[in-house]
Amino acid sequence: MRETPSIKRPDPQTARRALEEAKKRRAEIDAKTSNAPREVDGRGGLDPARYGDWEIKGISSDF
């Protein structure tokens, strides 16, 4: 008979704090990019690399 390993669930308070910190970082980045000059003859829309990875239509990939 195999014993099932105990799965440690993340602490909800730690997870909540991490999500709040990430939200603040994204807000700071968005504030910087909204004040950036517009790109001439660019692709339009938001900068796909604004969070440090390439993102288009909600799909991101590290590069």
Secondary structure per residue as TSV (DSSP state, phi and psi in degrees):
chain	resnum	aa	ss	phi	psi
A	1	M	-	360.0	128.7
A	2	R	-	-90.9	141.2
A	3	E	-	-87.5	137.4
A	4	T	-	-81.4	131.7
A	5	P	-	-68.0	143.8
A	6	S	-	-75.4	130.2
A	7	I	-	-95.9	120.5
A	8	K	-	-86.2	118.6
A	9	R	-	-82.9	145.7
A	10	P	-	-66.3	149.2
A	11	D	-	-67.8	124.9
A	12	P	H	-59.6	-36.1
A	13	Q	H	-67.7	-39.8
A	14	T	H	-65.8	-42.2
A	15	A	H	-63.6	-43.2
A	16	R	H	-62.0	-42.8
A	17	R	H	-64.4	-41.0
A	18	A	H	-64.0	-41.1
A	19	L	H	-64.7	-38.7
A	20	E	H	-65.6	-41.0
A	21	E	H	-64.2	-41.7
A	22	A	H	-64.3	-39.4
A	23	K	H	-62.7	-40.2
A	24	K	H	-65.9	-42.4
A	25	R	H	-62.6	-43.3
A	26	R	H	-63.3	-38.3
A	27	A	H	-64.1	-40.3
A	28	E	H	-64.2	-43.6
A	29	I	H	-64.8	-42.9
A	30	D	H	-63.9	-36.8
A	31	A	H	-64.9	-41.1
A	32	K	H	-65.5	-43.2
A	33	T	H	-73.5	-27.7
A	34	S	H	-72.1	-24.7
A	35	N	T	-91.5	-3.7
A	36	A	S	-72.1	151.5
A	37	P	-	-65.5	150.1
A	38	R	-	-71.2	144.6
A	39	E	-	-80.4	134.8
A	40	V	T	-84.7	126.5
A	41	D	T	55.8	35.2
A	42	G	-	-84.3	-174.9
A	43	R	-	-76.6	-13.3
A	44	G	-	86.1	157.7
A	45	G	S	81.3	-167.8
A	46	L	S	-76.2	156.0
A	47	D	-	-64.3	120.7
A	48	P	T	-68.5	-14.5
A	49	A	T	-109.0	21.7
A	50	R	T	-67.3	-24.7
A	51	Y	T	-101.9	12.3
A	52	G	S	92.5	-4.1
A	53	D	S	-136.3	165.7
A	54	W	E	-83.6	124.4
A	55	E	E	-136.5	126.9
A	56	I	E	-139.9	130.1
A	57	K	T	56.7	37.4
A	58	G	T	82.6	-3.4
A	59	I	E	-105.9	125.2
A	60	S	E	-120.3	154.6
A	61	S	E	-146.4	138.9
A	62	D	-	-75.7	148.9
A	63	F	-	-141.6	360.0
